[in-house]
Amino acid sequence: MLRATYEIRIEGEVRPDVLAEIEGVTLVARSLQTTLRADLPDLAALYGLLNALRRDGLILLDVRRDPVDQKDAD
């Protein structure tokens, strides 16, 4: 699988130190939910990010792959 971009919605606020060691992740919005935009090299990186969020006790609401990246899978 090639590099892909994901939009990840989390309930609550993600502390900056949770994302400090993960490349390609941008905090997009904060409120009662946080939206992250993650440009990741492979599924292992996605699972690593999701595990970091889980370890911090955050609740995952949604993970979506950017539809523009879907053409790479064809």
N, C-alpha and C positions, 0 to 999 in steps of 0.2 A: 504494500500500500504506500502510495506517495504522500508527501506532505499534505496536510489538510487544515482548514480553519474551522473552528468550532465556536458556537455561542453557548455558554454555560450559565444557567440561571441558578442562583443559590438563595435560600431563605436566610435573611439577615445580612450582616456585614462581614466581609472577609478581611481579616487583619493583614496588613501589608507583609508581615514576616512570613506568612503562609506561602506567599507567592515569590518571595525574594530569590529563591534558588531555582525557579522554573523559568526558562527562557521562552519568549514568544507569547507571554500572557499579558493582556492589557485589561485594566479595570475600566469598564465602560460606564456603569451607573451604580449609584448607591441610594438606597432608601430602605423600605422594608424587605427589598430583595436586592441582590447584587448581580450584575451581569458581567461576565468575563468574556473576552474575545481571545481565543488561544490559537496561534499559528504553530502547529506541532508537526514534528517530522514523521511520527508513526503512532500506531496504537499503543505501544509501550509508554510513550510520553503522555498520551491521553490518560491511560490508567494510572500513571504516576501522579498526575495532577488531581484526578478524582480521589485517589487514596490520601493525598495531602489534605484535601478539603474534608474528607471523612474523619481523618485523625484529629482535625480541629473541631469536630462535632457539628459541622455545618450540614444542613439538609439540602440535598440536590433536588431541584425542581424540574430541570429540563436540560438536555444536551442535544444540540442540533448541529449537524455538519452544514457548512456553507454550501448552498446548492451550486454555486459557481464551480466548486471543487469536484462535483459529481462527474463532470466530463473526464476528469483524470482517471476515474475507475473504469471507463469504457474502453 
